[in-house]
């Protein structure tokens, strides 16, 4: 029933507002619906259509248009959708300006006659206030305990419970994901029995539900959390909640507490609704983090009220990317009135040859390549003392114990290769130099320390399943350990063959010596990670998931590190990239199938949301957003929706290689007449049926979790070492094994096993990774958010334009 009510309320916001009572919203809250700002107003006693039109500066016809049932007259408790106009009176009536209560007293319902109206009247409050501070109480039943707010003065006489003892003041706690009855009892120092007495339904905790917890007497003198006026400047920025965002994630992004956000935005007490506009307190603007070496390279702009990045980008003819590059705070938040930001000065452009009459004029936003010396800046970041490892010192004799779980299927591979010819007269070292595609024969539980002892080499004719990938991963791990050894680090490695069975792992992790592990890499598959994760979390052992991109364990294990970013995160970063670079484009969604419930379809919704929220949809200086039904209309109508004056940005929400190949081929036929950019994914280059020149003609662009620069000297040296040691070039799995091992062992040796807090200040030059780990959830682990923007050019280059989310602070060279 609760779900149904939620759906009904959401539909009312978008279809038309009908009378709704007891909704817990902030009075006169401003929300964005379909790109337009509205005021949500709850009708109070005495208000009329006429008084509302005067108060909010809106015509009656416009008011009735967005509220179809209003023509009959407003009813007390109706939630109205009122178009926001400049000059609208958003002030509250005197009776509505009580502010936050000074405290609460409990009230226990004794009989059925005690309705919401009866309880409110009995305690001198309004029905609205009763529902506001008891959002989870939909029905009043005998025995229900309500929280009654009071203002100005403490309660002289506390009500008594059935036992005759005074009921203490209550704290309202909103449950977040991962919390349990046990953890809350420890947090608030109250027994589970007492929590259940006050909250009978607490046995089945759900995120978002509210529990009432007795406040300890000794805490009564503790100063309550106040609005951020003492810590913040009193200035605020507006944030429009986007789909997928969470309250916890927003607090981390802006560096504020949940209590501060909820105090400023009471609507957050009952959820985190997409589209709502919330206030974020901001600190007094500090001295700019970035200081230019050349003052002539930048102008300083004093931000005025209402200015946006999009507006400044057009005003100063500078990309949003550059605004964020030279003003790093803007990567995390919007503009704040009164702050000063750096605007790069345009260098004088030399005249170019007159363009051909037939040449397509491209309005594509390009990432500028300024003179690095002219625009050189100093980025000063204070690094905590505990996060400053000294990599120049000689390492102590500590041994780091590493466990590697891989699905090697040793027995199956042995069976497939029993007839392999083995030259037992070859020395191990000679065999290693001569074999191609071979693998060291190791025990399922083998200890490696300082050197790897090889007894004999088996020539593999073939591999079982996809185990060749995991053999490559293992070889990358070994090569990393060799290099770490040369740097003075002593590592003991144990390798376990997990196959793909959780049962096969239990025999390894039940050994008491397993608890001495410093780092766990694997298992590979999420469905066999659970037993390892449980022990890792309990014993605070860092556990790295090196390949899987989806696992629920990241939500509950604070020592879980997911190297491969999730598809959802890549989608969010793709939408952010498009919004940053193509906010003045002709954006075309090429529909080849019903994408409403697909991962690819989520990106369409994200893009629409970002463009709406920025006020750029269907603007002359903004985005033309078109959804073209390619499946039903075919390719012949594409020219009709293409633009000669704007960059045509095409996105195809489909994952099927066959249908993608047909659609891309048809769009490619227009590339000689229009400037087109194709937005894709990192999987596009692996599609064999799509011609590579199509990607270059259409300037394919996508977000990639990994990127290899084959011109880099470290990459060249690594590949040569890999070929020398294993007789074959490394694939992505081999490189991943090397990168993961190098990164995490350097983190442990530099900061210890509790290295997570220092990762924001830590960077290792890796072969294909750009690791930047951020906490995934309040009680969960960490996910890598370092990704690259990859683009194909018409002169047949594939390049990385930039790296998103990569810190440049503490540098630990990887290939040594």
N, C-alpha and C positions, 0 to 999 in steps of 0.2 A: 504493500500500500504506500509505503514511504517513497518507493521508486516512482510509482504512478503519479503521486502528487508532485514530485520533482519535474517529471516530464510535462505535466500540465502547466506548471509555472513557467517553464522555459518556453513552451508554445505560446503562452499568453504574451510574452515579451515580443514575439515576432509576428503574431497574427493579429492580435488585438487584445486590449486589456479589459477583462471582465472583473466584476467585483470579487475581490480576494481579501479575506480577513486574516489577521495574525501573521502577515509576512514580516520576516525579520530583515528589514533593509534600512540603510542609512537614509534618513529623511533628505529629500532633494538630491539624491545621488545622481551623478552624471555618468551615463553609459554610452557606448558606441554600438549602434545596431545598423548593420549594412552600410557602414561608412559614415553614418550621420549621428550627431550627438543628440541624446535625449535626456530629459530630467525625469526621474521616476519619483512621482509624488503620491503620497497616500492621503486621500481625502479626509479632512477633519470636520468636526461639527461646525455648521454655519457656512461652509464654503459653497460657492455657486459657480456655474460656468462663467458668469460675468467676472466674479472676483478673481478667478483663476486666469482669465485672459489678461486682466490688468496687471496681476502680480508677475506673470511670466512673459508679458509683451508678445502675445501670440493671438492670432485671429481665432474666432470661434470655429470657423469652417476648418481651419488647419488642425485645431484641437480635436474636433469630431472625426476628422479623417483618420487620425491615428488611434482613435478610441471609439470604434463604431457604436458601442452601447451607450455612449455618453449623451446622445440626443435626448434620452428619457430623463436626464438629470443625474448628477453624481450622487452616489450613496457613500455614507461614512465607511471607510475601510477600503474603498476602491483604490487600486493602484493604476495611476494614469501615466501614459507615455506622452510627455510634453516636449515638442521640438525646442532645443536650446537656442535662445536668442541673446545677443549681447544686451546687457542692461537688465536682464531678468533678475528679479528679487529672489535670491536663494536663502535669505535669512529665515530663521525659524520663529514661530510664534513664541511668546514669552513662556507659555506653558510647556514648550518643547525644549527649552534651553537649560534643562537641569544639569546636563553634563553627566559624567560618570558617577555612579552611586558611591557614597562613602563606605558602604558595606552592604552585607546581605544578612537576612535572618531566615531560618528554615521554617516552612509551614507544612504541616502534615494534614492531608485531607482525611476527614473522619466519616463523611457520609456522601451519598450521591447528590444531595441537594447543593453541595458546594461546587457550583459551576464557576467558569472563569470570571463571569461578571460578579458573582457573589464574593469570590476570593479577592478580586481587585478592590471592590468597594470596602470589604472588611479591613483591608490593609492600607487603604488610602492611596492607591495607585490606579493607573489606567489599565484597561485590558491590553492595550498595545504594549505597555511596559511589562506586564506579566508575561506575555508571549516572547517578548524580546529577550528577557533574561532566563527564559526556560524554553529554548528553541526545540528541545527534543520531547517536550510534553505535548503530545497531540490530543490525548484523551485524559480526563481527570478521573482517576479511580481511587477508591478508598485505599489509604496507605501510601499514596503518592506523595513524595516530599518535593515541595516547590521552593524555589529560591526567591525571596521577596527583597527587592532593593529598598534601601533607605538613603535619604540625603540629610546633610547638615548636622544631624545629631545622632549619637549612638542610641541603640535600643535600650530603654531603661529596664525592661523586664523581658528576659529571654523566654520563649515558649518552652514548655516542658514536653518531653517525649512520654511515651506510654509508661516507661520505667520511672518517670518522675524526675529525671535528671535533666539539667539544662543542655540543650543541643548547641554545640559550638558553631561559630561562624563557618561558612562553607567557601571553598575555593572552587571555581568552575574550571575544569581542565578539559581541553579538547584533545581527543586521542589522535595520535599520529601513527602512521604505518610503522609497525615493528614493536610498538609498546604492548606490554602484557600486564596482567593484574599484578604479577609478582614484581615487575620492574617499577610499577607505579607505587606499590606498597613500600618499596625501598626508598624511592625518590622522596616520598612525602612522609616517611616514617610512620606509617599507619598500617594496621594489620589487614590482611586480605579479607578476613571475616567482617571487619568494620566497613570496608569498601563495599562488600556485597550487601551489607545491611542497608546502607544508604542508597546503593545503586543495584537493585535486584537483577538487572540484566547485564551486569558487568562480566559475567562468565564468558560471554561471546563478544569480545571487544571488536569494534569496527572503526577504522580510520574515519575521523570526522564526528564521531559521537562525543557527547559531553558527559563527564563524570563529575559528581560533587564530592569534594574531599574536605574533611574537617580540618580547619586551620589550627595549628598548635598555638597554645596560649603565649608561649615565649616569642612567637613570631608576630604578635600583635603590635609590637613596638617597631618592627622593621618597616622602613619606609616603602610604600607600595611603588610599583613601577609607574612613573609619570611619563607624560608625553615627552618627546625628545627635545624639548625646548632648552634644557640645560646643556645637552651635548651637541645639539644641532643649531644651525643659524636661524631657524624659524622659516627658512625657505623650503619650498617643496617643488618636486617635479611630478608631472602626471605620467603614470604608466598604464597603458592599456593591456589588460591581461589577455594573453594569446593562448590558443588551444595547446594543451600539453604542459603549460607552466604550472608550477606548484608554489604554495606559500613558502615552504622551506627553501626551494630554489631561489625565490625572489629575495628572501632575507639574505642569503649568501651573496647574491649578485650585487645588492646595494649596501651590504654591511650594516643592516639594521636588524632588530629583534622582532619576533612575532608579536610580542606585546606592544611594541611601538606601532607596528603596522595596523594591528587590530584597534588600537586606541584611536588612530587617525581615520580608520576605515571600518566602522562597525559591521559593514556587509561581510567582512572576512570572518566574522564569528560563526557563520553558518556555511561557509564554503569559499571557493575560489573561482567565481564564474568568469568564463571567457567573455570578453567584450566590456567588462566593467572598467571604469577609469578610477584608479586609486592614487592616493597621494603618497609620495615617498619623501621622507625628510632627508635633506642633504646637509652635509657639514659646510662650514664656512670654507670657501674656496681657498685651498692652500697655495703656496707658491707653485707655479707650473712644474710638473715633473720633468718636462722637456725644456731644455734651454738651448737655443740656437747658437752655434759658433759664429754665424754670420747674421747680424741683425738685419741686413738688407734683404735677406732671403724670406723674411716673414713680416706680415702686418699683424697687429694685435686688434682683435675685434671684441668689443664689449657687448655681451649678449643682452638683447632686449626681450621683453615679455612677449611670448608667443612665437618666437623664432624657432625654426626647426633646422635639422641638418639638410633636409631636402631644399629648403628655401635658401640657406646659405650657399649650398652647392651651386644653385642657379645664379645667385646674386654675385658670387665671386668667381664663377666659372672654374670651379675646382671640384674634383671628385669627392664623394663621401669617404672613399677609401683614404684619401690624403688627409681629410679632416680628422679622421680617427687615428691615422698613423702619427700625426704630429700632436695629437691631443689624446693620449692613451685612455684617459678617464671616459671618453666618449665611446670606447669599446663596450663599456658596462652600463652606461646610462645615457639619457638624453641631455639636452642643454639645460643649464640652470640660469635663470635671470640674474644678471649682475656679474657673472664670471667672465674672465678674459680667456680667449682661445687664440691659437696661432693660425694664421691664414697664409699658406705659401704663396709667394709672389710669382706671377707668371713671367718666365724669361722671354726675351724678345725672340720671336720666331722669324727665321729666315724665309724669304719668299721662295715658293716652290714653283715648279713648272705648271703651266695652266693644264687643268685636268681635261681629259678627253670628253667630248660631248656625250659619248656612250658609256662613260664610266659610272658605275653605281655609286651614288653618294652615301657613304656610311655614317650613320649617326650613332655608331656603336661606342659606348663608353669604354675607353681604354685606360689601362693602368699606366700613368705617366712614368717615364724613365728620366728623372731629373738628374742634373749634375750632382753626384753624391757629395762632392766637396762643398758646393755652393749651399746645399740644403742640409749639411751635416749638423746633427743635434747631439746633445749630451743627455742621456737618460740616466738619472740618478735614482737608484732604488735602494732603500735601506734593507739589508738582509739580516735577520736575527742572528745573534752570535752562535747559537746552536746549529745553525744551518750554513756554516762556513767551513767545509772540510778542507784540509790541507793536503792536496794530492802530491805535493813536492816532498813530503816527509817519507822516511822509510817505514814500511808497514811492520807491525809487530808480528809475532809468530802465531796469531790466532788462526785457527782453522775454521772455515765456513762450511757447514754441512748443507748440501743441496740434494734434494730428491727430485728426480725427473720421472714423470708418469707418461708413457707413450704407448699407443696401441700398435705394437710391433708385430704381433702374431708370430712369434718366433717358431713355434711348432709347425704352423701352417706353411711358413716360408721354408722351413727345413724339409718338409715333405715334398714341396714343389721342386726342390733343388737337390734331392738325394743323388741324382745321377750326375751332378756337377763334377767336373774333373778337377781334382785337387793336386797340385804339385807340392808335395810335402817337403821337397828338397829346397824350396825357395825360403829364404829368410823372410821374416815378417816385414822388415823394413824394405827389402827389395820388392816384395809383392805389393806393398802400399804404393810404390812409385809406378808400378806397371799396370795395375788393374784399372779398368774403366767400368763404372756402374756397379762396383762391388761394395760389400759392406762388411765391417768387422764383425766377427762372430763373438757375441758377448753373452754372458749369463743374464737371466732375467733380473737377478739381484747382484749387481757388480759394483764394487767400490773402486773409484778412481781417485788417486791422490798423486799429485805432481806429474806423473807420467801414466800413459795408457799402455798396458802390457797386451800385446797381440800374440796369441799362440799360433793361429793359422788363418789363412784367408780362403774363403769359399767363393768360387766364381758363380754369381747368381745369374741364372738364365732368365728368370722372371720373378716378379713380386706378387705376393698375395694381395688382392684388392688394391687399395691405394696406399699400402704401407711404404712404398718408395718415397712418398712425400715425408713420412715421419722419420725414415732413415736419414733423409736430407736434413730434417730439423735437428736430429741427434748429432749429425756431423757438424752443423753450425754451432751447437752447444759446445762440442769438444774443441773447436777452433777458438771460441771465445775463452775457454778455460786455459788454453795454451797461452794466449796473449795476457790474460790476467796473471798467470804464473810468472811470466817475464816481468811483470810490473811489481812482483813481490807478494801477491796474494796467494794464500794456500787454500785450496778448495778440495773438499772431499765430495765426490758425486756418487749417488746411488741411482741406478736406473731400474725401473720396474715396468714389466710388460703388462699393461692393463687389459689388453685385447679390447673388448667393449662391454665389459661386464663389471658391475659394481661388486659382485661376489669375489672376483679375482683380486680386488684391491684390499679387501678386509684382512687378508693374511699378512699384508705388509704393514698396514697402519696399526695393527694390534700389537706389534712389537714395541716394548717400552723404549727402545733406542730411537724410535721414530719421533719421540717428543723432543729429542735433541736437535731436530732439524732447524736450520736458520732460514731456509727458503724452499718453497715447494713450487715446481713448475709443472702444470698440468693438474689433473688429467685433461685430455683434449676435449672430450665430449661432455656437454653439460649433464647428460643423464647418468653419468658415473662420477660426477664431482661431489655429490651431496655428502657421502660419508667422510671424504677427505676435508671438505669445507667445515664440517661440524667440529672435527678435531682441531683444525687450523684456527678457527674462531675461538674455541675454548682455551687454547694454549698460546694464542697471540703469535701465530706463525704466518708470515706473509705468504699468500697463495696466489700464484699468477695463472690466469686463464689466457694462454697465448694465442689462441686461434678463434674460439667461439665468440660470436657477436651477440648472442642472446642467452641470458641465464638469469633465473630468479634469485640466485644466490647473492648476486651483487646488492640486492635490496636488504639483506639480513646479516651478511658477514662483513664486518668493518675491516677485515684483513684480506679482502678479496680484491684483486686487481685485474680488470678486464682490458686487455691490450687492444683488441679489435673493437672499434666504436660500433654501436648499435645502428641498425638501419634507421631507426627513428631519429637518432642524433644526426646522421648524415643527411636526412631529409630536412631537418631544421637548419643545418648549415647551408644546404643548397638554397633554401628559401631566403636565408639571410644574404647570401652572395648575390642572388638575383635582385633582391630589393636594394642592395647597396649599389649595384652597377647598372641596372636597367630600369630605373625609376622613370625614365622618359622614353619608353619603348612601345612598340606595337607587339604586345604579348599574345601569342596564339597557343591555345591548348588543342592539340590534334587528337581527337577522340577516336580510338580504334576499337574500343570495347567499353563495357560498363565498368568504370573504375571506382564506383562509389565506395566499395568496401575493400579496396586494395591499398597496399603501402604506397604505390605510385599515386593513387588518388588523394592521399593525405597531403601530398606536396601541393596539389592544386588548391586545396582548401587553405593551406598555410599561406600560399602566395596571395590569394584573394584577401585573406585576413590582413596581411601586412600592407598591401596596397590600400585597402579600405581605411585601416587605422592611420595611415600616413596622409589620408585625404588626397591621394593621387589618382584614384580610379576615374577613368573617363574624363580627365582634365586635358585641356589643350597642351599644357606643359606637364604632362603626367603619363599615365599608362592607359593605352587602349587594350582592354582585356577581352579576348574573344575565344569562345569555345566552339570549335569547328568539328562537326560530326563527319569525320573522314570515312567511316564505315558505310554510312548511308548516302552521303553526298558525293563521295569520290574525290579525285584530285582536281576536277575542272573548276571548282569554285575557289581554289586557293588564291589565284591571282586577284580575285575580287577583294580579299581581306588583307593583301600585302600592302606595305607602305613604302613609298619612295623617299619620304622625308625622315622616317624614324627607323631605328634598328628593329628588324623583325626577329623576335625571340620566340623560338618554337620549343614546346615541351610535349612529349608524347607519353602519357601515363599508361605505359604498357611494359610488361617484362618478357613477352613472348618474342623470341628472336625472329621468327618468321614474319609476324605482322609488323614488327619494328623495321625489318629490312624493306618491306614494301612501302611503308610510309616515308621512311628516310629517302628512299630512291626517288619518290615523287617530289618531295621537298627539294632534293638536290637539283632537279630539273629547272628550278627557279633561281638557282644560286647565281647564274650569270646576269640576271635582271634585277635582283634585289640583294641587299645586304642582310644576311640571315645568320643568326647564332642558334645552334642547337644545344639545348640543355639536356644532359644525359646523366649517366651514373658511371662509376668506375668499372662496371661490368661490360660496358659497350665495346672496349677494344678487344675483348675476348670473343665477340660474335664473329664467327668465320664467314657467315653469309653476307655480311655488310662490307662493301668495298671501302678500303681505307681512305681513298681519295674523297669519298662522300664526307667523311668526318672533317677533312681539311677544308673542303669547299664550304661546308656549313659552320666552320669555326666551332667545332664541338667543345663544350666546356662542362666540367663536372668537378665534384668534390671527391677526393681520393684519400683513403686512410693511409696509403703508402705511396712512396715515390722513390725511384732510384735514379740518381744522377750519374750516368756512366762516364761522364767526363771528369768527375771528382777523383782526385788522386787516392783518397782513402778507399773509394769503391774499387778502383783499378787494382790496388794492392791486395784488397780482400779477395777479389776474384782469383788473382794469381795464386794466393796462398791456398785457397780452397781447391783449385785445380791441382796444385802440387801435392796436397795431402790426400785428396780423394779421387783424383783422376777424372773429374767431371766438373763442369761449371755449376755453380749453385743456382737453384731455382728459388722462388719466393719463400719456400719452406725453410731452406737452408739459411737464407738471410735472416728470416724471422728468428730461428733458433739462436743465431749469433747476436742479434740485436737485443732480444729479451734477456739473455744471460748476461751480456755486458752491462746493460742498464741497471738491472736489479742488484747485481753483485757489487757494482760501484756504489749504488745507493746504500746498501747494507754496510759496506766497508767504510763509507764516509759518515753515515749518521746512525748506524745501528739498526736493529730490527724495527724500531719505532720510527722509521724514516718517512712515513706518510706526510707528516706536517711540513717537512722540508722540500717535498717535491715541487711546490710552486716556485722554488728558488733554484731548482736543479735541472740541468740540461746536459745530455750526452749527445755528441755527434755520432749518429747511427748511420747504417748503410741505407735502409729504406724507411725507417720510422722517424716520426717527429713527436715523440711522446710528451704529453702534457696531461697529467692525471688530475682529475677533479673529483671530489666526493659526489657520489651518485644520489644518495639519499641520507637523511639525518642519521639513521642507524645502520647504513649499509656501507659498501665498499667504494672503490674508485674505478672510473672509466677513463681511458685515454681519449682526450679531445683534441689532440694535435692532428690536423688534417691539412691537405694541400689543395689549392685551386689549380687545376690542370686545364690547359687550353691547346687546341690544335689551330695552327695558322695556315693561311692560304699558300705560304711558301714552304709548306710541308715540314714544319717544325712542330714538335710537341714539347711544351715547356711548362714549368711550374711557375705560375705568376706570383704566388705568395703562399705563406704558411699561416694558417689560422690557429691561434691558441698555443703558440710555442714560446715559452719564456726564453729570455736571453740573459741569464743571470750567472749562476755558478756553472761554469763550463767544465765538463770532464771529457777529455778527448777519448774517443772510442777505439780507433784503430791505432795501436802503438806496437 
